Amino acid sequence: MPHYREKLWASAWSFIVTALVIPASILVLAPINMQAGYVTAAVLYGGCVTLLVIASPVIRVENGLITAGPATISVDLVGEAMPFSGTEASQERGPRLDVRSWMLIRGWVGPVVKIPITDETDPAPYWLVSSRHPEKLVAAINESRRPATDF
């Protein structure tokens, strides 16, 4: 059974931009107390980093299940997954997007994987999931869908 795991970490730029709370905190609190500015800056930046780490979802394919963040679905209920990168990924996230789809999109991850849902009772026609390794994710999903053959 194929196995895949990916955590959609925030980009390095997210951590760098978040670091702007450091000089901002120091600047605001400097007239009152410089030490309070340093402590506040450290606490705020630590909090921002913690939130970025906690908010990074995990995508898994294992034991016949696909998990993307808080959602899980059996591989028996999905069709052939398809990877999209570059302009095609932008089209899937934009003009070609079905508003009924279930999405796990992160702005700092360009490529996406489209996973059609074959369950008639599911209102979402497909999942659209960000992935830094769309070909590997698609391979794991599509290989999991194939029945195991006994020799």
DSSP file (Angstrom, degrees, kcal/mol; ACC not computed):
  #  RESIDUE AA STRUCTURE BP1 BP2  ACC     N-H-->O    O-->H-N    N-H-->O    O-->H-N    TCO  KAPPA ALPHA  PHI   PSI    X-CA   Y-CA   Z-CA
    1    1 A M              0   0    0      0, 0.0   143,-0.1     0, 0.0    62,-0.1   0.000 360.0 360.0 360.0 125.4    0.0    0.0    0.0
    2    2 A P        -     0   0    0      0, 0.0     2,-0.4     0, 0.0    62,-0.3  -0.250 360.0-157.9 -63.6 151.3    1.5    3.4   -1.0
    3    3 A H        +     0   0    0     59,-0.1     2,-0.3    60,-0.1    59,-0.2  -0.997  14.5 171.9-133.7 135.9    2.3    5.9    1.7
    4    4 A Y  E     +A   61   0A   0     57,-1.9    57,-2.3    -2,-0.4     2,-0.3  -0.997   3.6 176.2-144.5 140.5    2.7    9.7    1.4
    5    5 A R  E     +A   60   0A   0     -2,-0.3     2,-0.3    55,-0.2    55,-0.2  -0.979   4.8 166.6-146.5 133.3    3.0   12.4    3.9
    6    6 A E  E     -A   59   0A   0     53,-2.3    53,-3.3    -2,-0.3     2,-0.5  -0.982  20.9-153.2-147.3 132.6    3.6   16.1    3.4
    7    7 A K  E     -A   58   0A   0     -2,-0.3     2,-1.9    51,-0.2    51,-0.2  -0.934  19.1-137.4-105.6 127.3    3.3   19.1    5.8
    8    8 A L        -     0   0    0     49,-2.8   100,-0.1    -2,-0.5     3,-0.1  -0.510  30.7-170.5 -86.2  72.8    2.5   22.4    4.1
    9    9 A W        -     0   0    0     -2,-1.9    44,-0.1    47,-0.2     3,-0.1  -0.241  29.4-101.1 -59.7 149.0    5.0   24.5    6.0
   10   10 A A        -     0   0    0     42,-0.2    -1,-0.1     1,-0.1     5,-0.0  -0.373  47.7 -97.3 -64.9 152.6    4.7   28.3    5.6
   11   11 A S    >>  -     0   0    0      1,-0.1     4,-1.2    -3,-0.1     3,-0.7  -0.252  28.5-109.9 -70.4 161.6    7.4   29.7    3.3
   12   12 A A  H 3> S+     0   0    0      1,-0.2     4,-2.1     2,-0.2     3,-0.2   0.860 119.4  61.2 -59.0 -35.2   10.6   31.3    4.6
   13   13 A W  H 3> S+     0   0    0      1,-0.2     4,-3.1     2,-0.2     5,-0.3   0.850  97.0  58.6 -62.2 -33.4    9.2   34.6    3.5
   14   14 A S  H <> S+     0   0    0     -3,-0.7     4,-2.0     1,-0.2    -1,-0.2   0.912 108.7  44.6 -61.5 -41.9    6.3   34.2    5.9
   15   15 A F  H  X S+     0   0    0     -4,-1.2     4,-1.0    -3,-0.2    -2,-0.2   0.871 114.8  49.0 -70.6 -36.1    8.6   33.9    8.8
   16   16 A I  H  < S+     0   0    0     -4,-2.1     3,-0.4     2,-0.2     4,-0.2   0.934 113.2  45.6 -68.0 -46.6   10.8   36.8    7.6
   17   17 A V  H >< S+     0   0    0     -4,-3.1     3,-1.8     1,-0.2    -2,-0.2   0.889 109.0  56.4 -64.7 -38.6    7.8   39.1    7.1
   18   18 A T  H >< S+     0   0    0     -4,-2.0     3,-2.0    -5,-0.3    -1,-0.2   0.804  92.0  72.4 -62.3 -28.0    6.3   38.1   10.4
   19   19 A A  T >< S+     0   0    0     -4,-1.0     3,-1.8    -3,-0.4    -1,-0.3   0.629  74.3  84.3 -63.6 -11.6    9.6   39.3   12.0
   20   20 A L  T <> S+     0   0    0     -3,-1.8     4,-1.5     1,-0.3    -1,-0.3   0.685  74.0  72.3 -65.7 -15.6    8.5   42.8   11.3
   21   21 A V  H <> S+     0   0    0     -3,-2.0     4,-2.4     2,-0.2    -1,-0.3   0.764  87.8  66.3 -67.7 -22.0    6.6   42.6   14.6
   22   22 A I  H <> S+     0   0    0     -3,-1.8     4,-2.2     2,-0.2     5,-0.2   0.987 106.9  33.7 -65.8 -59.9   10.0   42.8   16.4
   23   23 A P  H  > S+     0   0    0      0, 0.0     4,-2.7     0, 0.0     5,-0.2   0.866 118.2  55.9 -65.6 -31.0   11.0   46.4   15.3
   24   24 A A  H  X S+     0   0    0     -4,-1.5     4,-2.2     2,-0.2    -2,-0.2   0.931 109.3  45.5 -64.1 -44.1    7.3   47.5   15.5
   25   25 A S  H  X S+     0   0    0     -4,-2.4     4,-2.3     2,-0.2    -1,-0.2   0.921 114.7  47.7 -64.2 -44.2    6.9   46.3   19.1
   26   26 A I  H  X S+     0   0    0     -4,-2.2     4,-1.9    -5,-0.2    -2,-0.2   0.921 111.8  50.5 -63.5 -43.5   10.2   47.9   20.1
   27   27 A L  H  < S+     0   0    0     -4,-2.7    -1,-0.2     1,-0.2    -2,-0.2   0.896 112.4  46.5 -62.1 -41.6    9.3   51.2   18.4
   28   28 A V  H  < S+     0   0    0     -4,-2.2    -1,-0.2     1,-0.2    -2,-0.2   0.904 121.7  35.4 -68.7 -41.1    5.9   51.4   20.1
   29   29 A L  H >X S+     0   0    0     -4,-2.3     4,-3.0    -5,-0.2     3,-0.9   0.567  91.7  91.3 -93.6  -8.4    7.2   50.6   23.5
   30   30 A A  T 3< S+     0   0    0     -4,-1.9     4,-0.3     1,-0.3    -1,-0.2   0.886  84.9  53.0 -55.9 -43.3   10.6   52.3   23.4
   31   31 A P  T 34 S+     0   0    0      0, 0.0    -1,-0.3     0, 0.0    -2,-0.1   0.795 118.5  37.8 -64.5 -24.1    9.3   55.7   24.8
   32   32 A I  T <4 S-     0   0    0     -3,-0.9     2,-0.3     1,-0.2    -2,-0.2   0.930 138.5 -24.3 -88.4 -56.7    7.8   53.8   27.8
   33   33 A N     X  -     0   0    0     -4,-3.0     4,-1.7     1,-0.1    -1,-0.2  -0.833  45.7-152.3-164.1 118.2   10.4   51.1   28.5
   34   34 A M  H  > S+     0   0    0     -4,-0.3     4,-2.0    -2,-0.3     5,-0.2   0.884 100.0  53.6 -62.4 -40.1   13.0   49.6   26.2
   35   35 A Q  H  > S+     0   0    0      1,-0.2     4,-2.4     2,-0.2    -1,-0.2   0.893 106.4  52.4 -63.6 -39.7   13.1   46.3   28.1
   36   36 A A  H  > S+     0   0    0      1,-0.2     4,-2.7     2,-0.2    -1,-0.2   0.867 107.2  54.3 -62.9 -36.1    9.3   46.0   27.8
   37   37 A G  H  X S+     0   0    0     -4,-1.7     4,-2.4    -8,-0.2    -2,-0.2   0.913 109.0  46.9 -62.8 -43.8    9.7   46.5   24.0
   38   38 A Y  H  X S+     0   0    0     -4,-2.0     4,-2.3     2,-0.2    -2,-0.2   0.924 114.6  46.2 -64.6 -44.9   12.2   43.7   23.7
   39   39 A V  H  X S+     0   0    0     -4,-2.4     4,-2.5     2,-0.2     5,-0.2   0.932 114.1  47.8 -64.7 -45.8   10.1   41.3   25.8
   40   40 A T  H  X S+     0   0    0     -4,-2.7     4,-2.9     1,-0.2     5,-0.2   0.908 111.0  51.8 -61.6 -42.2    7.0   42.1   23.9
   41   41 A A  H  X S+     0   0    0     -4,-2.4     4,-2.5    -5,-0.2     5,-0.3   0.921 111.2  47.1 -60.6 -45.0    8.8   41.8   20.5
   42   42 A A  H  X S+     0   0    0     -4,-2.3     4,-2.4     2,-0.2    -2,-0.2   0.916 114.5  46.6 -64.2 -43.3   10.1   38.3   21.5
   43   43 A V  H  X S+     0   0    0     -4,-2.5     4,-2.3     2,-0.2    -2,-0.2   0.928 114.3  46.9 -66.3 -45.2    6.7   37.2   22.8
   44   44 A L  H  X S+     0   0    0     -4,-2.9     4,-2.4     2,-0.2    -2,-0.2   0.916 114.6  46.0 -64.5 -43.3    4.8   38.5   19.7
   45   45 A Y  H  X S+     0   0    0     -4,-2.5     4,-2.6    -5,-0.2     5,-0.2   0.921 112.3  51.2 -66.6 -41.6    7.3   37.0   17.2
   46   46 A G  H  X S+     0   0    0     -4,-2.4     4,-2.3    -5,-0.3    -2,-0.2   0.898 110.9  49.2 -59.2 -40.7    7.2   33.7   19.1
   47   47 A G  H  X S+     0   0    0     -4,-2.3     4,-2.4     2,-0.2    -2,-0.2   0.903 110.5  49.7 -65.0 -42.4    3.4   33.7   19.0
   48   48 A C  H  X S+     0   0    0     -4,-2.4     4,-2.4     2,-0.2    -2,-0.2   0.920 111.9  47.7 -63.4 -44.0    3.4   34.4   15.2
   49   49 A V  H  X S+     0   0    0     -4,-2.6     4,-2.2     2,-0.2    -2,-0.2   0.918 111.0  51.9 -63.1 -43.3    5.9   31.6   14.5
   50   50 A T  H  X S+     0   0    0     -4,-2.3     4,-2.8    -5,-0.2     5,-0.2   0.917 110.1  48.7 -59.3 -44.5    3.9   29.2   16.7
   51   51 A L  H  X S+     0   0    0     -4,-2.4     4,-2.5     1,-0.2    -1,-0.2   0.900 109.7  51.8 -63.6 -41.1    0.7   30.1   14.8
   52   52 A L  H  < S+     0   0    0     -4,-2.4   -42,-0.2     2,-0.2    -1,-0.2   0.891 113.8  44.3 -62.4 -38.5    2.4   29.6   11.4
   53   53 A V  H >< S+     0   0    0     -4,-2.2     3,-1.2     1,-0.2    -2,-0.2   0.930 115.3  46.5 -71.3 -45.9    3.7   26.1   12.5
   54   54 A I  H 3< S+     0   0    0     -4,-2.8    -2,-0.2     1,-0.3    -1,-0.2   0.863 109.8  54.9 -65.2 -35.8    0.3   25.1   14.0
   55   55 A A  T 3< S+     0   0    0     -4,-2.5    -1,-0.3    -5,-0.2    -2,-0.2   0.447  80.8 106.1 -79.8   0.8   -1.6   26.3   11.0
   56   56 A S    <   -     0   0    0     -3,-1.2   -47,-0.2    -4,-0.2    13,-0.0  -0.724  66.1-145.6 -83.7 108.5    0.5   24.1    8.6
   57   57 A P        -     0   0    0      0, 0.0   -49,-2.8     0, 0.0     2,-0.4  -0.273   3.3-130.3 -75.4 161.1   -1.8   21.3    7.5
   58   58 A V  E     -A    7   0A   0    -51,-0.2    11,-2.7   -50,-0.1     2,-0.5  -0.903  10.8-156.6-110.8 138.6   -0.6   17.7    6.8
   59   59 A I  E     +AB   6  68A   0    -53,-3.3   -53,-2.3    -2,-0.4     2,-0.3  -0.969  21.3 175.6-112.9 128.9   -1.6   15.7    3.7
   60   60 A R  E     -AB   5  67A   0      7,-3.0     7,-2.9    -2,-0.5     2,-0.4  -0.977  25.4-168.8-135.3 146.6   -1.4   11.9    4.1
   61   61 A V  E     +AB   4  66A   0    -57,-2.3   -57,-1.9    -2,-0.3     2,-0.3  -0.945  40.5 126.9-129.5 111.4   -2.2    8.9    2.0
   62   62 A E  E >   + B   0  65A   0      3,-2.1     3,-1.8    -2,-0.4   -59,-0.1  -0.975  58.8  13.2-163.1 149.8   -2.1    5.7    4.0
   63   63 A N  T 3  S-     0   0    0     -2,-0.3     3,-0.1     1,-0.3   -60,-0.1   0.816 128.3 -55.5  52.9  36.7   -4.2    2.7    4.9
   64   64 A G  T 3  S+     0   0    0    -62,-0.3    11,-2.4     1,-0.2    12,-0.4   0.638 115.8 109.0  75.7  14.1   -6.7    3.4    2.1
   65   65 A L  E <   -BC  62  74A   0     -3,-1.8    -3,-2.1     9,-0.2     2,-0.5  -0.941  55.9-150.7-125.5 146.4   -7.4    6.9    3.3
   66   66 A I  E     -BC  61  73A   0      7,-3.2     7,-2.3    -2,-0.4     2,-0.5  -0.973  18.1-172.3-110.9 125.0   -6.6   10.4    2.0
   67   67 A T  E     +BC  60  72A   0     -7,-2.9    -7,-3.0    -2,-0.5     2,-0.4  -0.980  10.4 175.2-121.1 127.7   -6.3   13.0    4.7
   68   68 A A  E >   -BC  59  71A   0      3,-2.5     3,-1.8    -2,-0.5    -9,-0.2  -0.899  66.2 -55.5-132.3 102.3   -5.8   16.7    3.9
   69   69 A G  T 3  S-     0   0    0    -11,-2.7    35,-0.1    -2,-0.4    -9,-0.0  -0.500 123.9 -11.5  63.5-125.5   -5.9   18.9    7.0
   70   70 A P  T 3  S+     0   0    0      0, 0.0     2,-0.3     0, 0.0    -1,-0.3   0.565 120.7  86.9 -83.9  -7.5   -9.1   18.2    8.9
   71   71 A A  E <   -C   68   0A   0     -3,-1.8    -3,-2.5     2,-0.0     2,-0.4  -0.708  51.3-176.1-101.2 145.0  -10.8   16.1    6.1
   72   72 A T  E     +C   67   0A   0     -2,-0.3     2,-0.3    -5,-0.2    -5,-0.2  -0.996   4.2 173.8-136.8 141.2  -10.5   12.4    5.4
   73   73 A I  E     -C   66   0A   0     -7,-2.3    -7,-3.2    -2,-0.4     2,-0.2  -0.994  33.2-110.1-145.4 148.2  -11.9   10.3    2.6
   74   74 A S  E >   -C   65   0A   0     -2,-0.3     3,-1.7    -9,-0.2    -9,-0.2  -0.499  23.0-128.1 -75.3 145.0  -11.5    6.7    1.5
   75   75 A V  G >  S+     0   0    0    -11,-2.4     3,-1.1     1,-0.3    -1,-0.1   0.707 107.8  70.1 -65.9 -17.7   -9.6    6.0   -1.7
   76   76 A D  G 3  S+     0   0    0    -12,-0.4    -1,-0.3     1,-0.2   -11,-0.1   0.665  96.7  52.3 -70.2 -15.7  -12.6    3.9   -2.7
   77   77 A L  G <  S+     0   0    0     -3,-1.7    41,-2.6     2,-0.1    42,-1.0   0.236  99.0  77.2-106.5  12.2  -14.6    7.2   -3.1
   78   78 A V  B <   -D  117   0B   0     -3,-1.1    39,-0.2    39,-0.3     3,-0.1  -0.876  63.6-141.9-123.7 156.8  -12.2    9.1   -5.3
   79   79 A G        -     0   0    0     37,-2.6     2,-0.5    -2,-0.3    66,-0.1  -0.101  56.7 -42.5 -94.9-161.6  -11.4    9.0   -9.0
   80   80 A E        -     0   0    0     35,-0.1    -1,-0.2    -2,-0.1     2,-0.1  -0.545  63.1-134.8 -71.4 117.7   -8.1    9.5  -10.8
   81   81 A A        -     0   0    0     -2,-0.5    34,-0.2    57,-0.3    -1,-0.1  -0.407  18.3-156.9 -73.5 150.6   -6.1   12.4   -9.2
   82   82 A M  E     -E  114   0C   0     32,-2.3    32,-2.9    -2,-0.1     2,-0.3  -0.996   6.6-138.9-133.8 133.2   -4.5   14.9  -11.4
   83   83 A P  E     -E  113   0C   0      0, 0.0     2,-0.4     0, 0.0    30,-0.2  -0.642  16.9-170.6 -89.8 149.2   -1.5   17.3  -10.7
   84   84 A F  E     +E  112   0C   0     28,-2.6    28,-2.3    -2,-0.3     2,-0.3  -0.999   7.0 173.7-138.5 135.5   -1.4   20.9  -11.9
   85   85 A S    >>  -     0   0    0     -2,-0.4     3,-1.2    26,-0.2     4,-0.8  -0.890  49.8  -5.8-133.2 164.7    1.5   23.4  -11.8
   86   86 A G  H 3> S-     0   0    0     -2,-0.3     4,-1.8     1,-0.3     3,-0.2  -0.222 129.1  -2.3  58.7-132.1    2.3   26.9  -13.0
   87   87 A T  H 3> S+     0   0    0      1,-0.2     4,-2.2     2,-0.2    -1,-0.3   0.851 134.6  56.5 -62.6 -37.4   -0.5   28.5  -15.1
   88   88 A E  H <> S+     0   0    0     -3,-1.2     4,-2.1     1,-0.2    -1,-0.2   0.896 105.8  50.5 -63.5 -39.6   -2.6   25.4  -15.0
   89   89 A A  H  X S+     0   0    0     -4,-0.8     4,-2.1     1,-0.2    -1,-0.2   0.898 109.2  51.8 -64.2 -40.1   -2.6   25.4  -11.2
   90   90 A S  H  X S+     0   0    0     -4,-1.8     4,-1.0     1,-0.2    -2,-0.2   0.891 109.0  50.5 -62.6 -39.1   -3.7   29.1  -11.3
   91   91 A Q  H  <>S+     0   0    0     -4,-2.2     5,-2.7     1,-0.2     6,-0.4   0.898 109.7  50.3 -64.5 -40.9   -6.5   28.2  -13.7
   92   92 A E  H  <5S+     0   0    0     -4,-2.1    -2,-0.2     1,-0.2    -1,-0.2   0.859 114.1  44.5 -66.8 -34.9   -7.7   25.4  -11.3
   93   93 A R  H  <5S+     0   0    0     -4,-2.1    -1,-0.2    -5,-0.1    -2,-0.2   0.630 130.0  20.4 -81.2 -14.0   -7.6   27.8   -8.3
   94   94 A G  T ><5S+     0   0    0     -4,-1.0     3,-1.8    -3,-0.3    -3,-0.2   0.482 126.6  12.4-120.1-103.6   -9.3   30.5  -10.3
   95   95 A P  T 3 5S+     0   0    0      0, 0.0    -3,-0.1     0, 0.0    -4,-0.1   0.795 129.3  44.4 -58.1 -33.8  -11.5   30.4  -13.5
   96   96 A R  T 3 <S+     0   0    0     -5,-2.7     2,-0.2    -6,-0.1    -4,-0.2   0.445  85.4 122.6 -91.1   1.5  -12.0   26.6  -13.6
   97   97 A L    <   -     0   0    0     -3,-1.8     2,-0.6    -6,-0.4    -4,-0.1  -0.438  55.5-144.5 -69.4 130.0  -12.7   26.4   -9.8
   98   98 A D    >   -     0   0    0     -2,-0.2     3,-2.2    -6,-0.1    28,-0.1  -0.857  10.6-142.6 -90.9 123.0  -16.1   24.8   -8.9
   99   99 A V  T 3  S+     0   0    0     -2,-0.6    -1,-0.1     1,-0.3    -2,-0.0   0.675  98.2  62.9 -64.1 -16.2  -17.3   26.6   -5.8
  100  100 A R  T 3  S+     0   0    0      2,-0.1    -1,-0.3    23,-0.0    26,-0.1   0.573  82.3 108.7 -82.5  -8.8  -18.7   23.4   -4.5
  101  101 A S  S <  S-     0   0    0     -3,-2.2     2,-0.5    23,-0.2    26,-0.2  -0.242  73.4-120.9 -68.3 155.9  -15.2   21.8   -4.3
  102  102 A W  E     -f  127   0C   0     24,-2.2    26,-2.5     2,-0.0     2,-0.4  -0.870  36.7-162.3 -96.1 129.6  -13.5   21.2   -1.0
  103  103 A M  E     +f  128   0C   0     -2,-0.5     2,-0.3    24,-0.2    26,-0.2  -0.918  32.6 179.1-124.0 139.9  -10.2   23.1   -0.9
  104  104 A L  E     +f  129   0C   0     24,-2.6    26,-2.8    -2,-0.4     2,-0.4  -0.773  34.0 164.3-127.6  84.2   -7.0   23.0    1.2
  105  105 A I        -     0   0    0     -2,-0.3     2,-0.4    24,-0.2     5,-0.1  -0.861  22.6-169.7-110.5 134.7   -5.1   25.8   -0.5
  106  106 A R    >   -     0   0    0     -2,-0.4     3,-2.0     3,-0.3    25,-0.1  -0.995  19.7-143.3-123.1 127.4   -2.0   27.6    0.8
  107  107 A G  T 3  S+     0   0    0     -2,-0.4    -1,-0.1     1,-0.3   -97,-0.0   0.740  99.6  57.8 -61.1 -25.6   -0.9   30.7   -1.0
  108  108 A W  T 3  S+     0   0    0      1,-0.1     2,-0.5  -100,-0.1    -1,-0.3   0.428  96.7  70.3 -87.7   1.7    2.8   29.9   -0.5
  109  109 A V    <   -     0   0    0     -3,-2.0    -3,-0.3     1,-0.2    -1,-0.1  -0.959  63.7-171.4-120.2 111.8    2.5   26.5   -2.3
  110  110 A G        +     0   0    0     -2,-0.5    -1,-0.2    20,-0.1    22,-0.1   0.951  58.0  71.8 -71.2 -54.1    1.9   26.9   -6.0
  111  111 A P        -     0   0    0      0, 0.0    20,-2.0     0, 0.0     2,-0.3  -0.253  61.9-166.2 -68.4 152.9    1.1   23.4   -7.4
  112  112 A V  E     -EG  84 130C   0    -28,-2.3   -28,-2.6    18,-0.3     2,-0.4  -0.925  14.2-141.3-133.7 160.4   -2.3   21.8   -6.7
  113  113 A V  E     -EG  83 129C   0     16,-2.5    16,-2.5    -2,-0.3     2,-0.6  -0.990  12.1-148.9-122.5 131.4   -3.8   18.3   -7.0
  114  114 A K  E     -EG  82 128C   0    -32,-2.9   -32,-2.3    -2,-0.4    14,-0.2  -0.893  12.3-171.3-102.5 123.1   -7.3   17.7   -8.1
  115  115 A I  E     - G   0 127C   0     12,-2.9    12,-2.5    -2,-0.6   -34,-0.1  -0.905  15.9-142.8-118.4 101.5   -9.0   14.7   -6.6
  116  116 A P  E     - G   0 126C   0      0, 0.0   -37,-2.6     0, 0.0     2,-0.5  -0.361  11.1-137.3 -64.5 140.4  -12.4   13.9   -8.1
  117  117 A I  B     -D   78   0B   0      8,-2.5   -39,-0.3   -39,-0.2   -40,-0.0  -0.883  18.8-176.1-100.3 125.0  -15.0   12.6   -5.7
  118  118 A T        +     0   0    0    -41,-2.6     2,-0.5    -2,-0.5   -40,-0.2   0.490  49.0 112.2 -98.5  -5.5  -17.1    9.6   -7.0
  119  119 A D    >   -     0   0    0    -42,-1.0     3,-1.3     1,-0.2    -2,-0.1  -0.585  58.3-152.9 -71.9 117.3  -19.4    9.4   -4.0
  120  120 A E  T 3  S+     0   0    0     -2,-0.5    -1,-0.2     1,-0.3    -3,-0.0   0.758  92.9  55.6 -63.5 -25.3  -22.8   10.4   -5.2
  121  121 A T  T 3  S+     0   0    0      2,-0.0    -1,-0.3    -3,-0.0    -2,-0.1   0.593  85.4  95.3 -85.8  -9.6  -23.8   11.6   -1.7
  122  122 A D    <   -     0   0    0     -3,-1.3    -5,-0.1     1,-0.1     0, 0.0  -0.705  64.4-153.3 -84.0 124.7  -20.9   14.0   -1.4
  123  123 A P  S    S+     0   0    0      0, 0.0    -1,-0.1     0, 0.0    -3,-0.0   0.719  74.9  84.6 -70.5 -18.7  -21.8   17.5   -2.3
  124  124 A A        -     0   0    0      1,-0.1   -23,-0.2   -23,-0.0     3,-0.1  -0.721  65.0-157.9 -85.9 127.3  -18.2   18.3   -3.3
  125  125 A P  S    S-     0   0    0      0, 0.0    -8,-2.5     0, 0.0     2,-0.3   0.775  73.0 -12.9 -73.8 -24.4  -17.3   17.3   -6.9
  126  126 A Y  E     - G   0 116C   0    -10,-0.3   -24,-2.2   -28,-0.1     2,-0.4  -0.986  62.7-113.4-164.2 164.7  -13.6   17.2   -6.1
  127  127 A W  E     -fG 102 115C   0    -12,-2.5   -12,-2.9    -2,-0.3     2,-0.5  -0.863  20.5-158.6-101.2 143.4  -10.9   18.2   -3.6
  128  128 A L  E     +fG 103 114C   0    -26,-2.5   -24,-2.6    -2,-0.4     2,-0.4  -0.974  19.4 180.0-122.8 114.5   -8.3   20.8   -4.6
  129  129 A V  E     -fG 104 113C   0    -16,-2.5   -16,-2.5    -2,-0.5   -24,-0.2  -0.948  26.2-128.2-124.2 129.8   -5.2   20.4   -2.4
  130  130 A S  E     + G   0 112C   0    -26,-2.8     2,-0.3    -2,-0.4   -18,-0.3  -0.476  35.1 171.6 -68.7 144.5   -2.0   22.4   -2.5
  131  131 A S        -     0   0    0    -20,-2.0     4,-0.1    -2,-0.1  -123,-0.0  -0.944  38.0-152.9-157.0 135.5    1.2   20.2   -2.7
  132  132 A R  S    S+     0   0    0     -2,-0.3    -1,-0.1     1,-0.3   -20,-0.1   0.676 105.3  38.7 -77.4 -17.3    4.9   20.9   -3.2
  133  133 A H  S  > S+     0   0    0      1,-0.1     4,-2.1   -22,-0.1     3,-0.3  -0.561  70.1 162.8-129.6  66.8    5.2   17.4   -4.7
  134  134 A P  H  > S+     0   0    0      0, 0.0     4,-2.7     0, 0.0     5,-0.2   0.840  73.5  54.3 -61.3 -35.4    2.0   17.0   -6.8
  135  135 A E  H  > S+     0   0    0      2,-0.2     4,-2.4     1,-0.2     5,-0.1   0.906 110.2  46.9 -66.3 -40.1    3.3   14.1   -8.9
  136  136 A K  H  > S+     0   0    0     -3,-0.3     4,-2.3     2,-0.2    -1,-0.2   0.906 113.5  48.5 -66.9 -41.6    4.2   12.1   -5.7
  137  137 A L  H  X S+     0   0    0     -4,-2.1     4,-2.4     2,-0.2    -2,-0.2   0.933 112.6  48.1 -63.7 -45.9    0.9   12.8   -4.1
  138  138 A V  H  X S+     0   0    0     -4,-2.7     4,-3.0     1,-0.2     5,-0.3   0.912 110.8  51.4 -61.0 -43.4   -1.0   11.8   -7.3
  139  139 A A  H  X S+     0   0    0     -4,-2.4     4,-2.4     1,-0.2     5,-0.2   0.919 110.7  48.4 -61.0 -43.7    1.0    8.6   -7.6
  140  140 A A  H  X S+     0   0    0     -4,-2.3     4,-1.6     2,-0.2    -1,-0.2   0.910 115.1  44.7 -64.0 -42.2    0.3    7.6   -4.0
  141  141 A I  H  X S+     0   0    0     -4,-2.4     4,-1.4     2,-0.2    -2,-0.2   0.961 116.3  44.7 -66.1 -51.3   -3.5    8.3   -4.5
  142  142 A N  H  X S+     0   0    0     -4,-3.0     4,-0.8     1,-0.2    -2,-0.2   0.855 113.7  49.6 -66.7 -35.3   -3.8    6.6   -7.8
  143  143 A E  H  < S+     0   0    0     -4,-2.4     3,-0.4    -5,-0.3    -1,-0.2   0.850 108.4  54.5 -69.9 -33.3   -1.7    3.5   -6.7
  144  144 A S  H  < S+     0   0    0     -4,-1.6    -2,-0.2    -5,-0.2    -1,-0.2   0.798 102.6  58.3 -68.1 -28.1   -3.9    3.3   -3.6
  145  145 A R  H  < S+     0   0    0     -4,-1.4    -1,-0.2    -5,-0.1    -2,-0.2   0.774  87.6  89.9 -72.6 -26.8   -7.0    3.1   -5.7
  146  146 A R  S  < S-     0   0    0     -4,-0.8     2,-0.1    -3,-0.4     3,-0.1  -0.518  86.8-113.0 -75.3 135.3   -5.8    0.1   -7.6
  147  147 A P        -     0   0    0      0, 0.0     2,-0.2     0, 0.0    -1,-0.1  -0.401  33.3-108.4 -66.9 142.8   -6.9   -3.2   -6.1
  148  148 A A        -     0   0    0     -4,-0.1     2,-0.5    -2,-0.1    -4,-0.0  -0.489  31.5-140.7 -69.6 137.7   -4.0   -5.4   -4.7
  149  149 A T        -     0   0    0     -2,-0.2     2,-0.4    -3,-0.1    -1,-0.0  -0.872   6.6-141.7-104.7 134.0   -3.3   -8.4   -6.9
  150  150 A D              0   0    0     -2,-0.5     0, 0.0     1,-0.1     0, 0.0  -0.760 360.0 360.0 -92.7 136.5   -2.4  -11.7   -5.3
  151  151 A F              0   0    0     -2,-0.4    -1,-0.1     0, 0.0    -2,-0.0   0.403 360.0 360.0-102.3 360.0    0.2  -13.8   -6.9
